[in-house]
């Protein structure tokens, strides 16, 4: 397992607009998502889908891991769900 981002404490996590594609990707990564899954969810090309984790999810402050092509977001201690606005 490779750690893409170590993550921040819950009080430093940035909110996401609830109906955005970023929120859609974030929710999917809680269960595990591949680049192909992101392509299907968003309709984006492979290049955009493959960079979505680094450009859209990591800056929010969540811990992100990659294991055999599957990206996973780990919520900080004490947080039960992503922060949506």
ABEGO torsion letter per residue (X at the ends): XBBABAEBBAAABBBBBAABAAAAAAAAAAAEBBAAAAAAAAGBBAAAAAAAAAAAAAAAGBBBBBBGGBBBBBBBBGBABBBBX
